[in-house]
Amino acid sequence: MRKKLKWYVMVEDSGSHKLNYLNALSYIEEPITKRLDEGKVFSREELKDLVTDLLKRNFLSKDEFELLVSGLHSREEYLYTIDPWYQLKPNIDAIVDYIVQTLEIELRQ
């Protein structure tokens, strides 16, 4: 049995208006493991492209996950919308490394 992937992003629960953590990798784990089960062997770059594509599809500009943020002392016009992709994008290489290690993927050179 494979280990479950976990990588959390901050989102707002629109019902309670409280901040929660969402396991972003739970949205992409099945397509990745399905390909591995089919015998697909990835290079690191192919896996990175797949992970990037899946995360973008699930989280880029999805308003149900967006947060409105500003600096503590910022004026109202300096509010920013942040979606989970904004939180995930700078971590793609670390996420790919984590997936390879956790799922014990042997990458093609």
DSSP file (Angstrom, degrees, kcal/mol; ACC not computed):
  #  RESIDUE AA STRUCTURE BP1 BP2  ACC     N-H-->O    O-->H-N    N-H-->O    O-->H-N    TCO  KAPPA ALPHA  PHI   PSI    X-CA   Y-CA   Z-CA
    1    1 A M              0   0    0      0, 0.0     2,-0.1     0, 0.0     0, 0.0   0.000 360.0 360.0 360.0 132.1    0.0    0.0    0.0
    2    2 A R        -     0   0    0      1,-0.1     2,-0.1   101,-0.0   101,-0.1  -0.408 360.0-108.5 -76.6 151.3    1.3    3.4   -1.0
    3    3 A K        -     0   0    0     99,-0.5     2,-0.3    -2,-0.1    -1,-0.1  -0.470  38.2-108.5 -71.9 151.2    1.8    6.3    1.4
    4    4 A K        -     0   0    0     -2,-0.1     2,-0.3     1,-0.0    -1,-0.1  -0.626  29.2-123.4 -82.4 140.1   -0.7    9.2    1.0
    5    5 A L        -     0   0    0     -2,-0.3     2,-0.4    20,-0.1    24,-0.1  -0.640  29.5-174.2 -83.6 140.3    0.7   12.4   -0.4
    6    6 A K        +     0   0    0     -2,-0.3     2,-0.3    19,-0.1    17,-0.1  -0.978  20.4 148.9-139.9 124.6    0.2   15.5    1.8
    7    7 A W        -     0   0    0     -2,-0.4    17,-2.2     2,-0.0    18,-0.7  -0.836  32.5-148.2-152.5 113.9    1.0   19.1    0.9
    8    8 A Y  E     -A   23   0A   0     -2,-0.3     2,-0.3    15,-0.2    15,-0.2  -0.597  15.6-176.3 -97.1 144.9   -1.2   21.8    2.5
    9    9 A V  E     -A   22   0A   0     13,-2.1    13,-2.9    -2,-0.3     2,-0.4  -0.924  31.7-109.5-127.3 156.7   -2.3   25.2    1.3
   10   10 A M  E     +A   21   0A   0     -2,-0.3     2,-0.3    11,-0.2    11,-0.2  -0.740  43.4 163.1 -91.8 132.6   -4.4   27.7    3.1
   11   11 A V  E     -A   20   0A   0      9,-2.6     9,-3.3    -2,-0.4     2,-0.5  -0.894  35.8-111.4-137.7 166.8   -8.0   28.4    2.0
   12   12 A E  E     -A   19   0A   0     -2,-0.3     2,-0.9    54,-0.3     7,-0.2  -0.885  19.9-133.2-103.3 134.2  -11.1   30.0    3.4
   13   13 A D  E  >> -A   18   0A   0      5,-3.2     4,-2.8    -2,-0.5     5,-0.7  -0.773  18.4-155.6 -79.6 110.0  -14.1   27.9    4.3
   14   14 A S  T  45S+     0   0    0     -2,-0.9    -1,-0.2    50,-0.2    51,-0.0   0.758  87.5  54.0 -65.5 -23.6  -16.8   30.1    2.7
   15   15 A G  T  45S+     0   0    0      1,-0.1    -1,-0.2     3,-0.1    -2,-0.0   0.930 124.2  21.8 -74.2 -46.2  -19.5   28.7    5.1
   16   16 A S  T  45S-     0   0    0      2,-0.2    -2,-0.2    -3,-0.1    -1,-0.1   0.576  95.4-132.5 -98.0 -11.1  -17.7   29.5    8.3
   17   17 A H  T  <5 +     0   0    0     -4,-2.8     2,-0.3     1,-0.2    -3,-0.2   0.822  62.9 132.1  59.1  33.7  -15.4   32.2    7.0
   18   18 A K  E   < -A   13   0A   0     -5,-0.7    -5,-3.2     0, 0.0     2,-0.3  -0.839  62.9-108.4-111.7 152.8  -12.5   30.6    8.8
   19   19 A L  E     +A   12   0A   0     -2,-0.3     2,-0.3    -7,-0.2    -7,-0.2  -0.620  42.6 175.8 -79.1 136.8   -9.1   29.7    7.4
   20   20 A N  E     -A   11   0A   0     -9,-3.3    -9,-2.6    -2,-0.3     2,-0.5  -0.862  29.9-115.7-132.7 167.4   -8.4   26.0    6.8
   21   21 A Y  E     -A   10   0A   0     -2,-0.3     2,-0.4   -11,-0.2   -11,-0.2  -0.921  25.9-160.8-107.7 135.2   -5.7   23.9    5.4
   22   22 A L  E     -A    9   0A   0    -13,-2.9   -13,-2.1    -2,-0.5     2,-1.3  -0.954  21.1-128.2-117.5 131.3   -6.4   21.9    2.3
   23   23 A N  E >   -A    8   0A   0     -2,-0.4     3,-1.0   -15,-0.2     4,-0.4  -0.663  26.1-173.5 -78.8  97.6   -4.3   18.9    1.1
   24   24 A A  G >  S+     0   0    0    -17,-2.2     3,-1.3    -2,-1.3     4,-0.4   0.826  77.7  60.1 -64.2 -33.6   -3.6   20.0   -2.4
   25   25 A L  G >> S+     0   0    0    -18,-0.7     4,-1.5     1,-0.3     3,-0.9   0.695  87.8  72.5 -73.6 -16.6   -1.9   16.7   -3.4
   26   26 A S  G <4 S+     0   0    0     -3,-1.0     4,-0.4     1,-0.2    -1,-0.3   0.766  94.4  56.9 -65.4 -21.9   -5.1   14.7   -2.6
   27   27 A Y  G <4 S+     0   0    0     -3,-1.3    -1,-0.2    -4,-0.4    -2,-0.2   0.691 117.7  30.0 -79.7 -20.2   -6.5   16.2   -5.8
   28   28 A I  T <> S+     0   0    0     -3,-0.9     4,-1.4    -4,-0.4    -2,-0.2   0.459  93.3  90.9-118.8  -3.8   -3.7   14.9   -8.0
   29   29 A E  H  X S+     0   0    0     -4,-1.5     4,-2.8     1,-0.2     5,-0.3   0.907  83.7  54.7 -63.1 -43.9   -2.6   11.7   -6.3
   30   30 A E  H  > S+     0   0    0     -4,-0.4     4,-2.5     1,-0.2     5,-0.2   0.927 107.2  47.8 -61.5 -48.6   -5.0    9.4   -8.2
   31   31 A P  H  > S+     0   0    0      0, 0.0     4,-1.6     0, 0.0    -1,-0.2   0.874 115.3  47.3 -61.9 -33.7   -3.9   10.4  -11.8
   32   32 A I  H  X S+     0   0    0     -4,-1.4     4,-2.0     2,-0.2    -2,-0.2   0.952 114.6  43.8 -70.6 -49.2   -0.2   10.0  -10.8
   33   33 A T  H  X S+     0   0    0     -4,-2.8     4,-2.8     1,-0.2    -1,-0.2   0.845 109.8  58.0 -66.9 -31.8   -0.6    6.7   -9.1
   34   34 A K  H  X S+     0   0    0     -4,-2.5     4,-1.5    -5,-0.3    -1,-0.2   0.933 107.9  46.3 -61.3 -45.6   -2.8    5.4  -12.0
   35   35 A R  H  <>S+     0   0    0     -4,-1.6     5,-2.4    -5,-0.2    -2,-0.2   0.885 112.7  49.9 -65.5 -38.2    0.0    6.1  -14.4
   36   36 A L  H ><5S+     0   0    0     -4,-2.0     3,-1.7     1,-0.2    -2,-0.2   0.915 108.9  52.1 -65.0 -41.8    2.5    4.4  -12.2
   37   37 A D  H 3<5S+     0   0    0     -4,-2.8    -1,-0.2     1,-0.3    -2,-0.2   0.795 104.0  58.1 -64.2 -28.1    0.2    1.4  -11.8
   38   38 A E  T 3<5S-     0   0    0     -4,-1.5    -1,-0.3    -5,-0.2    -2,-0.2   0.456 124.9-104.8 -79.7  -0.9    0.0    1.2  -15.6
   39   39 A G  T < 5 +     0   0    0     -3,-1.7     2,-0.3     1,-0.3    -3,-0.2   0.574  64.4 159.8  89.4   9.8    3.8    0.9  -15.7
   40   40 A K      < -     0   0    0     -5,-2.4     2,-0.5    -6,-0.2    -1,-0.3  -0.496  25.6-156.6 -66.9 129.4    4.5    4.5  -16.9
   41   41 A V        -     0   0    0     -2,-0.3     2,-0.3    64,-0.0    66,-0.1  -0.947  11.0-155.3-110.6 126.8    8.0    5.5  -16.1
   42   42 A F        -     0   0    0     -2,-0.5    66,-3.7    64,-0.3     2,-0.2  -0.698  13.8-139.3-101.0 148.5    8.7    9.2  -15.8
   43   43 A S  B  >  -b  108   0B   0     -2,-0.3     4,-2.3    64,-0.3     5,-0.2  -0.618  40.8-106.5 -84.4 165.3   11.7   11.3  -16.2
   44   44 A R  H  > S+     0   0    0     64,-0.5     4,-2.5    -2,-0.2     5,-0.2   0.905 122.2  51.5 -60.9 -39.5   11.9   14.0  -13.5
   45   45 A E  H  > S+     0   0    0      2,-0.2     4,-2.4     1,-0.2    -1,-0.2   0.884 109.1  49.8 -66.8 -38.9   10.9   16.6  -16.1
   46   46 A E  H  > S+     0   0    0      2,-0.2     4,-2.3     1,-0.2    -1,-0.2   0.909 112.5  47.5 -64.7 -42.1    7.9   14.6  -17.3
   47   47 A L  H  X S+     0   0    0     -4,-2.3     4,-2.9     2,-0.2     5,-0.2   0.913 111.3  51.0 -65.5 -42.0    6.7   14.2  -13.7
   48   48 A K  H  X S+     0   0    0     -4,-2.5     4,-2.7    -5,-0.2    -2,-0.2   0.917 110.6  49.0 -61.2 -43.4    7.2   17.9  -13.0
   49   49 A D  H  X S+     0   0    0     -4,-2.4     4,-2.5     2,-0.2    -1,-0.2   0.909 112.9  47.7 -62.9 -42.0    5.2   18.8  -16.1
   50   50 A L  H  X S+     0   0    0     -4,-2.3     4,-2.7     2,-0.2     5,-0.2   0.940 113.5  46.7 -64.0 -48.0    2.4   16.4  -15.0
   51   51 A V  H  X S+     0   0    0     -4,-2.9     4,-2.6     2,-0.2     5,-0.2   0.924 113.6  48.9 -60.6 -45.8    2.3   17.7  -11.5
   52   52 A T  H  X S+     0   0    0     -4,-2.7     4,-2.5    -5,-0.2     5,-0.2   0.934 112.9  47.5 -59.7 -47.4    2.3   21.3  -12.7
   53   53 A D  H  X S+     0   0    0     -4,-2.5     4,-2.5    -5,-0.2    -2,-0.2   0.925 113.7  46.8 -61.5 -46.1   -0.5   20.7  -15.1
   54   54 A L  H  X S+     0   0    0     -4,-2.7     4,-1.7     2,-0.2    -1,-0.2   0.903 113.7  47.5 -65.0 -41.5   -2.6   18.8  -12.6
   55   55 A L  H  X S+     0   0    0     -4,-2.6     4,-2.2    -5,-0.2     5,-0.4   0.906 112.6  49.3 -67.9 -40.5   -2.1   21.5   -9.9
   56   56 A K  H  X S+     0   0    0     -4,-2.5     4,-2.2    -5,-0.2    -2,-0.2   0.940 110.3  51.2 -61.2 -46.0   -2.9   24.3  -12.3
   57   57 A R  H  < S+     0   0    0     -4,-2.5    -1,-0.2     1,-0.2    -2,-0.2   0.856 118.1  38.1 -60.0 -35.7   -6.1   22.6  -13.5
   58   58 A N  H  < S+     0   0    0     -4,-1.7    -1,-0.2    -5,-0.2    -2,-0.2   0.760 132.8  16.8 -87.3 -25.6   -7.3   22.1  -10.0
   59   59 A F  H >< S+     0   0    0     -4,-2.2     3,-1.1    -5,-0.1    26,-0.8   0.602  82.0 112.9-130.4 -13.5   -6.2   25.3   -8.3
   60   60 A L  T 3< S-     0   0    0     -4,-2.2     3,-0.1    -5,-0.4    -4,-0.0  -0.535 101.9 -16.4 -72.4 120.6   -5.4   28.2  -10.7
   61   61 A S  T 3  S+     0   0    0     -2,-0.5     2,-0.9     1,-0.2    -1,-0.3   0.820  86.4 154.3  56.9  37.0   -7.9   31.0  -10.4
   62   62 A K    X>  -     0   0    0     -3,-1.1     3,-2.2     1,-0.2     4,-0.6  -0.843  31.4-159.3 -94.5 106.6  -10.5   28.8   -8.6
   63   63 A D  G >4 S+     0   0    0     -2,-0.9     3,-0.6     1,-0.3    -1,-0.2   0.734  84.7  68.5 -64.5 -21.9  -12.5   31.4   -6.7
   64   64 A E  G 34 S+     0   0    0      1,-0.2    -1,-0.3    -3,-0.1   -50,-0.2   0.681 109.7  37.3 -68.9 -13.7  -13.8   28.8   -4.2
   65   65 A F  G <4 S+     0   0    0     -3,-2.2    -1,-0.2   -54,-0.1    -2,-0.2   0.461  92.5 117.5-111.1  -4.7  -10.3   28.5   -2.9
   66   66 A E    <<  -     0   0    0     -4,-0.6     2,-0.3    -3,-0.6   -54,-0.3  -0.290  45.1-156.8 -75.1 149.7   -9.1   32.1   -3.1
   67   67 A L  E     -C   82   0C   0     15,-2.8    15,-2.9   -56,-0.1     2,-0.6  -0.903  11.8-139.1-116.9 149.5   -8.1   34.3   -0.2
   68   68 A L  E     +C   81   0C   0     -2,-0.3     2,-0.3    13,-0.2    13,-0.2  -0.960  35.6 171.9-107.5 120.3   -8.0   38.1    0.0
   69   69 A V  E     +C   80   0C   0     11,-3.2    11,-3.5    -2,-0.6     2,-0.3  -0.871  15.2 168.6-130.5 159.6   -4.9   39.3    1.8
   70   70 A S        -     0   0    0     -2,-0.3     9,-0.1     9,-0.2     2,-0.1  -0.961  43.9 -81.8-154.8 168.4   -3.0   42.5    2.5
   71   71 A G    >   -     0   0    0      7,-0.4     3,-1.5    -2,-0.3     7,-0.1  -0.389  47.4-108.4 -69.1 157.1   -0.2   43.6    4.7
   72   72 A L  T 3  S+     0   0    0      1,-0.3    -1,-0.1    -2,-0.1     0, 0.0   0.856 119.0  30.6 -56.9 -37.9   -1.1   44.4    8.3
   73   73 A H  T 3  S+     0   0    0      2,-0.0    -1,-0.3     0, 0.0     2,-0.1   0.138  94.5 124.5-110.3  19.7   -0.8   48.1    7.8
   74   74 A S    <   -     0   0    0     -3,-1.5     2,-0.1     1,-0.1    -4,-0.0  -0.416  62.1-113.7 -79.6 154.4   -1.8   48.3    4.1
   75   75 A R    >   -     0   0    0     -2,-0.1     3,-2.1     1,-0.1    -4,-0.1  -0.416  35.9-100.0 -79.6 164.8   -4.5   50.5    2.8
   76   76 A E  G >  S+     0   0    0      1,-0.3     3,-0.6    -2,-0.1    -1,-0.1   0.796 119.4  63.5 -58.2 -32.5   -7.6   48.9    1.3
   77   77 A E  G 3  S+     0   0    0      1,-0.3    -1,-0.3     3,-0.0     2,-0.1   0.597  91.5  69.6 -71.8  -7.4   -6.5   49.3   -2.3
   78   78 A Y  G <   +     0   0    0     -3,-2.1    -7,-0.4    -7,-0.1     2,-0.4  -0.273  68.6 130.9-104.8  46.5   -3.5   47.0   -1.5
   79   79 A L    <   -     0   0    0     -3,-0.6     2,-0.4    -9,-0.1    -9,-0.2  -0.786  39.4-160.0 -95.1 142.5   -5.6   43.8   -1.2
   80   80 A Y  E     -C   69   0C   0    -11,-3.5   -11,-3.2    -2,-0.4     2,-0.5  -0.956  14.3-134.6-126.6 142.8   -4.4   40.8   -3.2
   81   81 A T  E     -C   68   0C   0     -2,-0.4     2,-0.5   -13,-0.2   -13,-0.2  -0.841  24.5-172.2 -94.0 127.8   -6.2   37.6   -4.2
   82   82 A I  E     -C   67   0C   0    -15,-2.9   -15,-2.8    -2,-0.5    -2,-0.0  -0.982   2.7-171.6-125.1 123.9   -4.2   34.5   -3.6
   83   83 A D    >>  -     0   0    0     -2,-0.5     4,-1.0   -17,-0.2     3,-0.8  -0.614  43.1 -98.0-103.3 170.1   -5.3   31.1   -4.8
   84   84 A P  H >> S+     0   0    0      0, 0.0     4,-2.0     0, 0.0     3,-0.5   0.848 121.9  62.0 -57.9 -33.8   -3.7   27.8   -3.9
   85   85 A W  H 3> S+     0   0    0    -26,-0.8     4,-3.1     1,-0.3   -25,-0.1   0.887  98.5  56.8 -59.6 -37.4   -1.7   27.8   -7.2
   86   86 A Y  H <4 S+     0   0    0     -3,-0.8    -1,-0.3     1,-0.2   -26,-0.0   0.844 111.4  43.4 -60.7 -34.1    0.0   31.0   -6.0
   87   87 A Q  H << S+     0   0    0     -4,-1.0    -1,-0.2    -3,-0.5    -2,-0.2   0.785 119.1  42.9 -80.4 -29.6    1.1   29.0   -2.8
   88   88 A L  H >< S+     0   0    0     -4,-2.0     3,-2.1     1,-0.1     4,-0.2   0.845  95.8  75.2 -85.8 -37.0    2.1   25.9   -4.8
   89   89 A K  G >< S+     0   0    0     -4,-3.1     3,-1.4     1,-0.3     4,-0.2   0.849  94.5  48.6 -51.0 -48.4    4.0   27.4   -7.7
   90   90 A P  G 3  S+     0   0    0      0, 0.0    -1,-0.3     0, 0.0     4,-0.2   0.632 113.5  51.0 -70.0  -8.0    7.2   28.4   -5.9
   91   91 A N  G <> S+     0   0    0     -3,-2.1     4,-2.8     1,-0.1     5,-0.2   0.259  72.1 111.9-109.2  10.7    7.4   24.9   -4.4
   92   92 A I  H <> S+     0   0    0     -3,-1.4     4,-2.8     1,-0.2     5,-0.2   0.903  79.3  48.4 -56.1 -46.7    7.0   22.8   -7.5
   93   93 A D  H  > S+     0   0    0     -4,-0.2     4,-2.3     1,-0.2    -1,-0.2   0.914 114.3  46.2 -62.0 -41.7   10.5   21.3   -7.4
   94   94 A A  H  > S+     0   0    0      2,-0.2     4,-2.4     1,-0.2    -1,-0.2   0.877 111.9  51.9 -67.1 -37.0   10.2   20.5   -3.7
   95   95 A I  H  X S+     0   0    0     -4,-2.8     4,-2.6     2,-0.2    -2,-0.2   0.921 110.0  48.6 -64.6 -44.3    6.7   18.9   -4.4
   96   96 A V  H  X S+     0   0    0     -4,-2.8     4,-2.7    -5,-0.2     5,-0.2   0.930 112.0  48.8 -61.8 -45.6    8.1   16.8   -7.2
   97   97 A D  H  X S+     0   0    0     -4,-2.3     4,-2.4    -5,-0.2    -1,-0.2   0.912 111.7  50.1 -59.0 -42.4   11.0   15.6   -5.0
   98   98 A Y  H  X S+     0   0    0     -4,-2.4     4,-3.1     2,-0.2     5,-0.3   0.914 110.9  48.7 -62.5 -44.4    8.5   14.9   -2.2
   99   99 A I  H  X S+     0   0    0     -4,-2.6     4,-2.6     2,-0.2     6,-0.2   0.929 111.5  49.6 -62.1 -46.2    6.3   12.8   -4.5
  100  100 A V  H  <>S+     0   0    0     -4,-2.7     5,-2.0     1,-0.2     4,-0.4   0.925 116.8  41.6 -58.8 -45.8    9.3   10.9   -5.9
  101  101 A Q  H  <5S+     0   0    0     -4,-2.4     3,-0.4    -5,-0.2    -2,-0.2   0.926 117.4  45.5 -69.5 -45.7   10.5   10.1   -2.3
  102  102 A T  H  <5S+     0   0    0     -4,-3.1   -99,-0.5     1,-0.2    -2,-0.2   0.901 120.9  37.2 -68.3 -42.2    7.1    9.3   -0.8
  103  103 A L  T  <5S-     0   0    0     -4,-2.6    -1,-0.2    -5,-0.3    -2,-0.2   0.434 105.8-127.9 -89.9   1.1    5.8    7.1   -3.6
  104  104 A E  T   5 -     0   0    0     -4,-0.4     2,-0.4    -3,-0.4    -3,-0.2   0.931  40.0-177.0  51.9  53.0    9.3    5.6   -4.1
  105  105 A I      < -     0   0    0     -5,-2.0     2,-0.8    -6,-0.2    -1,-0.2  -0.658  23.1-143.8 -83.9 130.4    9.3    6.4   -7.8
  106  106 A E        -     0   0    0     -2,-0.4   -64,-0.3   -63,-0.0     2,-0.2  -0.862  24.6-146.0 -93.7 112.0   12.3    5.2   -9.9
  107  107 A L        -     0   0    0     -2,-0.8     2,-0.3   -66,-0.1   -64,-0.3  -0.476  10.2-119.2 -81.9 147.0   12.8    8.0  -12.4
  108  108 A R  B      b   43   0B   0    -66,-3.7   -64,-0.5    -2,-0.2    -1,-0.1  -0.632 360.0 360.0 -78.5 141.1   14.0    7.4  -16.0
  109  109 A Q              0   0    0     -2,-0.3    -1,-0.1   -66,-0.1   -66,-0.1   0.479 360.0 360.0 -77.7 360.0   17.2    9.2  -16.7
